[in-house]
Amino acid sequence: MIKSFSDRSLAECWNTGACRKVRPDLRERVLRKLEILDAATSLVDVQRTPSCRGVHALHGNRKDYYALPVNGPWRLVFRCDGGDFYDIALEQYH
């Protein structure tokens, strides 16, 4: 279940559907991935979802975070504690 966002515009998109700062070509995919995170009871649930096969742990100073590919260089980055997802942000990694 989604517990928090580190990106205020992404939180607004999720809570109200007003995705003003999320690129129009990414909105549907981002919302679909957020629905998957919200319905999941563990990280394994996310990893077993066919559209989320690219989930991977990050390294270095972000070793407690995971990345979920959205499209091209865009990904959702989050922390996971049991079945709860925290500090979700939409990032471009290139």
VMD Tcl script that builds the backbone (N, CA, C; Angstrom):
set m [mol new atoms 282]
animate dup $m
set s [atomselect $m all]
$s set {name element resname resid chain x y z} {
  {N N MET 1 A 0.840 -1.170 0.000}
  {CA C MET 1 A 0.000 0.000 0.000}
  {C C MET 1 A 0.894 1.245 0.000}
  {N N ILE 2 A 0.493 2.247 -0.727}
  {CA C ILE 2 A 1.240 3.502 -0.788}
  {C C ILE 2 A 1.031 4.267 0.515}
  {N N LYS 3 A 2.136 4.657 1.137}
  {CA C LYS 3 A 2.087 5.416 2.387}
  {C C LYS 3 A 2.530 6.857 2.223}
  {N N SER 4 A 3.521 7.119 1.327}
  {CA C SER 4 A 3.966 8.503 1.171}
  {C C SER 4 A 4.650 8.724 -0.172}
  {N N PHE 5 A 4.692 9.981 -0.557}
  {CA C PHE 5 A 5.368 10.413 -1.777}
  {C C PHE 5 A 6.438 11.419 -1.395}
  {N N SER 6 A 7.556 11.420 -2.102}
  {CA C SER 6 A 8.553 12.470 -1.885}
  {C C SER 6 A 8.400 13.566 -2.932}
  {N N ASP 7 A 7.560 13.303 -3.923}
  {CA C ASP 7 A 7.297 14.242 -5.010}
  {C C ASP 7 A 5.854 14.744 -4.855}
  {N N ARG 8 A 5.702 16.013 -4.505}
  {CA C ARG 8 A 4.378 16.567 -4.228}
  {C C ARG 8 A 3.455 16.516 -5.449}
  {N N SER 9 A 4.008 16.765 -6.635}
  {CA C SER 9 A 3.171 16.739 -7.837}
  {C C SER 9 A 2.697 15.322 -8.152}
  {N N LEU 10 A 3.508 14.324 -7.843}
  {CA C LEU 10 A 3.096 12.937 -8.037}
  {C C LEU 10 A 2.002 12.571 -7.033}
  {N N ALA 11 A 2.115 13.052 -5.812}
  {CA C ALA 11 A 1.078 12.818 -4.801}
  {C C ALA 11 A -0.239 13.441 -5.240}
  {N N GLU 12 A -0.180 14.638 -5.806}
  {CA C GLU 12 A -1.384 15.303 -6.300}
  {C C GLU 12 A -2.004 14.497 -7.442}
  {N N CYS 13 A -1.173 13.994 -8.314}
  {CA C CYS 13 A -1.640 13.170 -9.431}
  {C C CYS 13 A -2.371 11.938 -8.901}
  {N N TRP 14 A -1.794 11.279 -7.927}
  {CA C TRP 14 A -2.381 10.068 -7.369}
  {C C TRP 14 A -3.672 10.366 -6.598}
  {N N ASN 15 A -3.646 11.402 -5.783}
  {CA C ASN 15 A -4.780 11.697 -4.901}
  {C C ASN 15 A -5.957 12.366 -5.597}
  {N N THR 16 A -5.684 13.205 -6.594}
  {CA C THR 16 A -6.765 13.982 -7.203}
  {C C THR 16 A -6.958 13.700 -8.692}
  {N N GLY 17 A -5.987 13.072 -9.316}
  {CA C GLY 17 A -6.060 12.854 -10.755}
  {C C GLY 17 A -5.576 14.041 -11.560}
  {N N ALA 18 A -5.174 15.119 -10.878}
  {CA C ALA 18 A -4.647 16.311 -11.546}
  {C C ALA 18 A -3.147 16.129 -11.750}
  {N N CYS 19 A -2.789 15.614 -12.903}
  {CA C CYS 19 A -1.391 15.262 -13.183}
  {C C CYS 19 A -0.715 16.352 -14.011}
  {N N ARG 20 A -0.783 17.578 -13.553}
  {CA C ARG 20 A -0.269 18.707 -14.324}
  {C C ARG 20 A 1.228 18.646 -14.581}
  {N N LYS 21 A 1.996 18.112 -13.654}
  {CA C LYS 21 A 3.450 18.099 -13.810}
  {C C LYS 21 A 3.998 16.753 -14.276}
  {N N VAL 22 A 3.113 15.833 -14.572}
  {CA C VAL 22 A 3.522 14.546 -15.136}
  {C C VAL 22 A 3.271 14.642 -16.636}
  {N N ARG 23 A 4.291 14.307 -17.408}
  {CA C ARG 23 A 4.153 14.406 -18.865}
  {C C ARG 23 A 2.930 13.636 -19.347}
  {N N PRO 24 A 2.168 14.218 -20.287}
  {CA C PRO 24 A 0.941 13.558 -20.774}
  {C C PRO 24 A 1.168 12.144 -21.300}
  {N N ASP 25 A 2.301 11.892 -21.942}
  {CA C ASP 25 A 2.553 10.556 -22.485}
  {C C ASP 25 A 2.910 9.534 -21.398}
  {N N LEU 26 A 3.150 10.000 -20.169}
  {CA C LEU 26 A 3.490 9.090 -19.068}
  {C C LEU 26 A 2.344 8.879 -18.084}
  {N N ARG 27 A 1.341 9.738 -18.111}
  {CA C ARG 27 A 0.290 9.722 -17.081}
  {C C ARG 27 A -0.366 8.362 -16.887}
  {N N GLU 28 A -0.832 7.769 -17.959}
  {CA C GLU 28 A -1.538 6.500 -17.838}
  {C C GLU 28 A -0.629 5.411 -17.256}
  {N N ARG 29 A 0.595 5.346 -17.732}
  {CA C ARG 29 A 1.539 4.327 -17.232}
  {C C ARG 29 A 1.889 4.569 -15.767}
  {N N VAL 30 A 2.113 5.829 -15.407}
  {CA C VAL 30 A 2.453 6.158 -14.019}
  {C C VAL 30 A 1.299 5.767 -13.105}
  {N N LEU 31 A 0.090 6.135 -13.465}
  {CA C LEU 31 A -1.063 5.800 -12.624}
  {C C LEU 31 A -1.266 4.286 -12.525}
  {N N ARG 32 A -1.028 3.574 -13.611}
  {CA C ARG 32 A -1.149 2.114 -13.582}
  {C C ARG 32 A -0.118 1.501 -12.630}
  {N N LYS 33 A 1.123 1.993 -12.673}
  {CA C LYS 33 A 2.175 1.471 -11.785}
  {C C LYS 33 A 1.864 1.816 -10.332}
  {N N LEU 34 A 1.324 3.020 -10.099}
  {CA C LEU 34 A 0.954 3.391 -8.731}
  {C C LEU 34 A -0.181 2.509 -8.218}
  {N N GLU 35 A -1.128 2.164 -9.077}
  {CA C GLU 35 A -2.200 1.249 -8.672}
  {C C GLU 35 A -1.635 -0.114 -8.273}
  {N N ILE 36 A -0.632 -0.572 -9.001}
  {CA C ILE 36 A 0.009 -1.849 -8.675}
  {C C ILE 36 A 0.675 -1.768 -7.308}
  {N N LEU 37 A 1.409 -0.673 -7.054}
  {CA C LEU 37 A 2.057 -0.502 -5.754}
  {C C LEU 37 A 1.024 -0.442 -4.634}
  {N N ASP 38 A -0.066 0.273 -4.856}
  {CA C ASP 38 A -1.079 0.425 -3.819}
  {C C ASP 38 A -1.776 -0.897 -3.501}
  {N N ALA 39 A -1.947 -1.754 -4.497}
  {CA C ALA 39 A -2.624 -3.038 -4.285}
  {C C ALA 39 A -1.694 -4.114 -3.735}
  {N N ALA 40 A -0.397 -3.928 -3.872}
  {CA C ALA 40 A 0.563 -4.957 -3.465}
  {C C ALA 40 A 0.629 -5.107 -1.949}
  {N N THR 41 A 0.868 -6.333 -1.519}
  {CA C THR 41 A 1.046 -6.597 -0.095}
  {C C THR 41 A 2.511 -6.853 0.246}
  {N N SER 42 A 3.361 -6.891 -0.799}
  {CA C SER 42 A 4.799 -7.059 -0.597}
  {C C SER 42 A 5.518 -6.676 -1.887}
  {N N LEU 43 A 6.822 -6.513 -1.802}
  {CA C LEU 43 A 7.615 -6.221 -2.986}
  {C C LEU 43 A 7.558 -7.395 -3.971}
  {N N VAL 44 A 7.427 -8.596 -3.465}
  {CA C VAL 44 A 7.335 -9.781 -4.316}
  {C C VAL 44 A 6.097 -9.709 -5.205}
  {N N ASP 45 A 4.991 -9.193 -4.665}
  {CA C ASP 45 A 3.783 -9.018 -5.486}
  {C C ASP 45 A 4.067 -8.117 -6.676}
  {N N VAL 46 A 4.808 -7.049 -6.450}
  {CA C VAL 46 A 5.144 -6.117 -7.525}
  {C C VAL 46 A 6.049 -6.816 -8.535}
  {N N GLN 47 A 7.064 -7.512 -8.046}
  {CA C GLN 47 A 8.010 -8.182 -8.933}
  {C C GLN 47 A 7.352 -9.262 -9.785}
  {N N ARG 48 A 6.298 -9.864 -9.305}
  {CA C ARG 48 A 5.606 -10.932 -10.044}
  {C C ARG 48 A 4.586 -10.404 -11.042}
  {N N THR 49 A 4.315 -9.107 -11.010}
  {CA C THR 49 A 3.375 -8.509 -11.953}
  {C C THR 49 A 4.072 -8.393 -13.307}
  {N N PRO 50 A 3.490 -8.930 -14.374}
  {CA C PRO 50 A 4.166 -8.936 -15.677}
  {C C PRO 50 A 4.653 -7.565 -16.154}
  {N N SER 51 A 3.899 -6.514 -15.911}
  {CA C SER 51 A 4.314 -5.188 -16.383}
  {C C SER 51 A 5.365 -4.544 -15.483}
  {N N CYS 52 A 5.777 -5.230 -14.429}
  {CA C CYS 52 A 6.747 -4.674 -13.481}
  {C C CYS 52 A 8.003 -5.530 -13.365}
  {N N ARG 53 A 8.334 -6.259 -14.382}
  {CA C ARG 53 A 9.465 -7.188 -14.314}
  {C C ARG 53 A 10.814 -6.512 -14.113}
  {N N GLY 54 A 10.913 -5.234 -14.415}
  {CA C GLY 54 A 12.196 -4.551 -14.305}
  {C C GLY 54 A 12.490 -3.963 -12.938}
  {N N VAL 55 A 11.705 -4.305 -11.920}
  {CA C VAL 55 A 11.945 -3.761 -10.579}
  {C C VAL 55 A 13.314 -4.208 -10.104}
  {N N HIS 56 A 14.102 -3.258 -9.604}
  {CA C HIS 56 A 15.430 -3.626 -9.114}
  {C C HIS 56 A 15.844 -2.710 -7.968}
  {N N ALA 57 A 16.720 -3.230 -7.134}
  {CA C ALA 57 A 17.243 -2.466 -6.004}
  {C C ALA 57 A 18.286 -1.474 -6.507}
  {N N LEU 58 A 18.326 -0.316 -5.864}
  {CA C LEU 58 A 19.348 0.673 -6.192}
  {C C LEU 58 A 20.543 0.459 -5.273}
  {N N HIS 59 A 21.659 1.076 -5.610}
  {CA C HIS 59 A 22.905 0.876 -4.869}
  {C C HIS 59 A 23.452 2.210 -4.378}
  {N N GLY 60 A 24.551 2.150 -3.669}
  {CA C GLY 60 A 25.218 3.363 -3.195}
  {C C GLY 60 A 24.423 4.040 -2.102}
  {N N ASN 61 A 24.291 5.364 -2.199}
  {CA C ASN 61 A 23.599 6.107 -1.145}
  {C C ASN 61 A 22.087 5.909 -1.194}
  {N N ARG 62 A 21.599 5.139 -2.161}
  {CA C ARG 62 A 20.159 4.842 -2.253}
  {C C ARG 62 A 19.912 3.345 -2.123}
  {N N LYS 63 A 20.716 2.685 -1.312}
  {CA C LYS 63 A 20.650 1.228 -1.219}
  {C C LYS 63 A 19.333 0.709 -0.644}
  {N N ASP 64 A 18.565 1.547 0.019}
  {CA C ASP 64 A 17.281 1.111 0.572}
  {C C ASP 64 A 16.115 1.356 -0.382}
  {N N TYR 65 A 16.415 1.797 -1.592}
  {CA C TYR 65 A 15.386 2.148 -2.568}
  {C C TYR 65 A 15.327 1.145 -3.713}
  {N N TYR 66 A 14.173 1.131 -4.365}
  {CA C TYR 66 A 13.943 0.294 -5.535}
  {C C TYR 66 A 13.485 1.178 -6.684}
  {N N ALA 67 A 13.709 0.706 -7.897}
  {CA C ALA 67 A 13.270 1.431 -9.085}
  {C C ALA 67 A 12.319 0.552 -9.883}
  {N N LEU 68 A 11.242 1.158 -10.338}
  {CA C LEU 68 A 10.242 0.486 -11.158}
  {C C LEU 68 A 10.161 1.238 -12.486}
  {N N PRO 69 A 10.599 0.623 -13.580}
  {CA C PRO 69 A 10.574 1.307 -14.881}
  {C C PRO 69 A 9.150 1.701 -15.285}
  {N N VAL 70 A 9.034 2.897 -15.871}
  {CA C VAL 70 A 7.749 3.378 -16.366}
  {C C VAL 70 A 7.763 3.373 -17.889}
  {N N ASN 71 A 8.702 4.130 -18.462}
  {CA C ASN 71 A 8.814 4.204 -19.915}
  {C C ASN 71 A 10.120 4.904 -20.257}
  {N N GLY 72 A 10.901 4.299 -21.121}
  {CA C GLY 72 A 12.179 4.906 -21.502}
  {C C GLY 72 A 13.037 5.166 -20.272}
  {N N PRO 73 A 13.529 6.401 -20.107}
  {CA C PRO 73 A 14.390 6.698 -18.967}
  {C C PRO 73 A 13.626 7.033 -17.681}
  {N N TRP 74 A 12.316 6.946 -17.703}
  {CA C TRP 74 A 11.503 7.302 -16.536}
  {C C TRP 74 A 11.266 6.088 -15.653}
  {N N ARG 75 A 11.307 6.334 -14.341}
  {CA C ARG 75 A 11.075 5.257 -13.379}
  {C C ARG 75 A 10.468 5.821 -12.111}
  {N N LEU 76 A 9.765 4.965 -11.399}
  {CA C LEU 76 A 9.281 5.312 -10.067}
  {C C LEU 76 A 10.312 4.766 -9.086}
  {N N VAL 77 A 10.745 5.602 -8.177}
  {CA C VAL 77 A 11.723 5.202 -7.162}
  {C C VAL 77 A 11.009 5.239 -5.815}
  {N N PHE 78 A 11.237 4.223 -4.986}
  {CA C PHE 78 A 10.521 4.132 -3.721}
  {C C PHE 78 A 11.291 3.282 -2.715}
  {N N ARG 79 A 10.903 3.430 -1.440}
  {CA C ARG 79 A 11.369 2.540 -0.385}
  {C C ARG 79 A 10.244 1.568 -0.083}
  {N N CYS 80 A 10.620 0.391 0.356}
  {CA C CYS 80 A 9.631 -0.627 0.685}
  {C C CYS 80 A 9.901 -1.158 2.084}
  {N N ASP 81 A 8.848 -1.224 2.882}
  {CA C ASP 81 A 8.951 -1.796 4.223}
  {C C ASP 81 A 7.771 -2.753 4.374}
  {N N GLY 82 A 8.057 -4.028 4.237}
  {CA C GLY 82 A 6.982 -5.021 4.251}
  {C C GLY 82 A 6.119 -4.838 3.017}
  {N N GLY 83 A 4.859 -4.547 3.208}
  {CA C GLY 83 A 3.948 -4.330 2.095}
  {C C GLY 83 A 3.611 -2.871 1.885}
  {N N ASP 84 A 4.377 -1.974 2.522}
  {CA C ASP 84 A 4.112 -0.543 2.412}
  {C C ASP 84 A 5.207 0.132 1.596}
  {N N PHE 85 A 4.802 1.135 0.815}
  {CA C PHE 85 A 5.720 1.824 -0.092}
  {C C PHE 85 A 5.782 3.302 0.291}
  {N N TYR 86 A 6.998 3.809 0.443}
  {CA C TYR 86 A 7.242 5.157 0.945}
  {C C TYR 86 A 8.109 5.970 -0.017}
  {N N ASP 87 A 8.030 7.273 0.124}
  {CA C ASP 87 A 8.915 8.216 -0.579}
  {C C ASP 87 A 8.928 7.984 -2.094}
  {N N ILE 88 A 7.764 7.781 -2.672}
  {CA C ILE 88 A 7.675 7.497 -4.110}
  {C C ILE 88 A 7.925 8.776 -4.900}
  {N N ALA 89 A 8.771 8.662 -5.922}
  {CA C ALA 89 A 9.074 9.801 -6.795}
  {C C ALA 89 A 9.199 9.308 -8.226}
  {N N LEU 90 A 8.862 10.187 -9.164}
  {CA C LEU 90 A 9.038 9.904 -10.574}
  {C C LEU 90 A 10.331 10.578 -11.010}
  {N N GLU 91 A 11.264 9.792 -11.534}
  {CA C GLU 91 A 12.583 10.321 -11.888}
  {C C GLU 91 A 12.973 9.909 -13.294}
  {N N GLN 92 A 13.779 10.759 -13.903}
  {CA C GLN 92 A 14.393 10.441 -15.176}
  {C C GLN 92 A 15.864 10.157 -14.865}
  {N N TYR 93 A 16.350 8.987 -15.205}
  {CA C TYR 93 A 17.682 8.611 -14.759}
  {C C TYR 93 A 18.773 8.862 -15.771}
  {N N HIS 94 A 18.516 9.497 -16.869}
  {CA C HIS 94 A 19.577 9.843 -17.830}
  {C C HIS 94 A 19.831 11.322 -17.796}
}
mol reanalyze $m
mol bondsrecalc $m
mol representation Tube
mol addrep $m
